[in-house]
Structure formats: C-alpha cells, structure tokens
C-alpha cells in the first residue's frame, strides 16, 4: 500500500506539472493569435462559451492561415521591409509549430497521467482480490447499435503505455463473471458510438440479445454497471413526453475498462458533446431523438448544433441538425422545435429568414408534436412573407406524433407535410 500510495502521489505530481505546461503552451498560442488574429479572437469571445471552448487545433489553423495571408500580401515594400517581414513570418511559423506540438504533447501526457492514477487507485482498492485463472477475451466484436450518430474512431492508446498496463485483478475478476458479456457490450457500445441516453442503450442491448424491452437480464446488466460506477447516470431537466430519460456516460472505471478491452480511448458522450450548443436539456434530448430518426432514414449526421454558417451579409446561422441523404446526396438543414411563442418575435422571424437563406430556399423542420407543427407552420409563413420568400420556399415538416403513427408522405419520405415552390 505504501508503494502504491507513493506511485499515486508521483503520478498526481506529474499530472499537475503536465497541466501547468499545457496551460502555458495554450496561453502562448493565444498570445501569438492576438498578434495576427485579434479580430477572430474578439468574434469568438462574443460567442457562446467564449474563448474557453476554442480548440487548440482550430486556433493553430487560424494562426497558420493569417500568417500565410501576411506572407502572400502584395504591399510592394522596400527591400529592407521585405527582409524584415519574411523573417517575422518564419519566426511566427516556428513558434506556431513549437507551441502546437507542445500543446498536443502535454495534452497526451495529462491524459496518460489521469489514466495511470485511476488504474493505481483501483489496484490499491482491489489488493486483496485473487486473480482469476485467465482473462476472458470474448468481447463482443460486432457492436451494431440502433441508429446513432457516426463518430470518428478515437486514437489508439500509446503502445508503450498499454504494454506497461497489464489487466488489473479487478478486470480479470469482472471478465470471468457471469454477466460480463452483456456488460462489456454496453461499455463497448457507449465507448464506440457516444450513445448517451438510457432508452437508446437499452434498446440496442435488448436488440443485440433478442430480448424483450423489459428483459430482467438486460436490466440487471445495466444496473450492475451503474451500481459499480462503470457508468454514471444523470437526470435531465424536462424532455420528451413522459418521465425525462436519464443521460449516461462512462465513468473513470468504465473508460479504463473500455481501454483495456479495445486499446483505444472512448468517444465523448453525445449529449455532453452537443449540450453547450443548445439552451435546455429538453431541446438537446429532442435533437438526439430526431438524429436517430434521420439516421434510420439513411441520413448521415454531420452536426447537431456545433457548426455555424455565415451568410453573405454577415448573418450567423446554426442549424440544429446538418445531415446528408445517403440516397441522393442532398444536404439538409433541420430545425428541431419544441414550442412556439418563445423569445423575441422579431428574433424568431430573423431565425426563419436566416434558415431559409442558408438552406437556399429549402426548410426542414421537425417538431415535438402535431399541434406544435401547426403553430410553427404559421410562424414560418409569417416570417417568410417579406421579400417574397414564402413563394420561393420549399418547406418540409414532420413531428413525433406522425412518426409514432408510422405516417408517410405519398412520395414515401418521412416529411409528411410538404410545400414546394
């Protein structure tokens, strides 16, 4: 225990040092950006989340672009000015590369330190456990969840780190237990796809094992993971009709188990990833639900509110869902609506006008209920009345009530209400 506690203290100090170096590298890159991209930083400062949500990769890309612009500007200076500018550009390029590499290196070092601390703590808690005869490697290989958001495969764990981290006793004991197959399926499913709402995970689990939605074995498998802190659940504030569903995410133990099974890091829970882009939990849950419906209809999801578009006149618009049909390749901007009469009427009017312009005359709207769809339809008609937008508009709408009733448009699509120009 003294040795383990000493290791934990050492790893904690390494983590703290990595955090300081990461903060220094990030601040240095921001200082560099203030020299060449001050206007961009000011614009991001005014957006939701401010500079805290700016990713290092995005910041370094902006700096590279601004430096390249300086390099290519035709200002016809004298020979001395040209020499000074080129020298400054070379120095800026070197600083950008140095701080980007430092930032990425410190971030990886911080992640590894956190994982090692978690592993050591678990090993200390489990010091009295007897190792199982062998580790079961029969992890479900063909995880095929119900429609969920596509994700980029996470980067693999550093081979050196993985080699120095043998399966601890608690993992061997868990892998030899009776419920391991179903429990490991849930861990793999969440780590691979980012599914973050309990009903969707239970649906995938019962479908995989051809069980009833109320299967006791599947419920026990999920509850075991919650009770033993593999999974952390959270309550949502409002949402779809009925009791608000729980959100779920992998806890430190679940993330460690996922890494031991797959050799890679888990993806972030989708609810957590998109929550900051939306005003309420309820709206976020509805967007996740609509995203699943669209994927079941052969749409590929690219964004759930994270992406913004700038119109020619400078207006900013951000669709709730950006998707593309796998059948015909058409890209659609979808607005997801829970109610009407919310917020400033003038702002709502501008929203629909911007959505119309961003979609080049095409509006796709998904509502929580049929009643809300009727109200939203009236709101859209009023907003598009100016500048003859309504005459040119192609409006496609649907709602959860129609989906539940399995209603379809005569053309076979899910867009039960259509208005074409």
FENGI-V833172 format. One line per field, one symbol per residue. ss: DSSP state (h for helix, s for strand, l for the rest). psi: psi as a letter, one per 30 degrees, with the letter a starting at -180 (. if undefined). A space follows every 10 residues. Layout:
BEGIN
ss=???
psi=???
END
This chain:
BEGIN
ss=lhhhhhhhhh hhhhhhhhhh hhhhhhhhhh hhhhhhlhhh hhhhhhlllh hhhllhhhhh hhhhhhhhhh hhllllllhh hhhhhhhhhh hhhhhhhhhh hhhhhhhhhh hhhhhhhhhh hhhhhlllll llllllllll llllllllll lllllsllhh hhhlllllhh hhhhhllllh hhhhhhhhhh hhhlllshhh hhhhhhhhll lllllhhhhh hhhhhhhlll ssssllllll llllllssss lhhhhhhhhh hhlslllllh hhhhhlllll hhhhhhhhhh hhhhhhllss ssslllllss lllllsslll ssssslllll ssssssslll llllhhhhhh hhhhhhhhll lssssssllh hhhhhhhhhh hhhllhhhhh hhlssssssh hhhhllllll llllllsssl l
psi=eeeeeeeeee eeeeeeeeee eeeeeeeeee eeefefheee eeeeeflkfa ffgkkeeeee eeeeeeeeee efkifhllee eeeeeeeeee eeeeeeeeee eeeeeeeeee eeeeeeeeee eeeefgffkk klelkkghkk fijillklkk lkklklkkee eefgilklee eeeefflege eeeeeeeeee eefgkgkeee eeeeeeeegh llfgkeeeee eeeeeeegge kklkkljabl kakklklklk leeeeeeeee efglkllkke eeefefflel eeeeeeeeee eeeeefghkk kfkhffklkk legfkkkjke kklkkfeggk kkjkkkkell gkakeeeeee eeeeeeeegh fkkkkklele eeeeeeeeee eeegflggee ffkjkkllle eeeeghkllf gflfifkkjk .
END
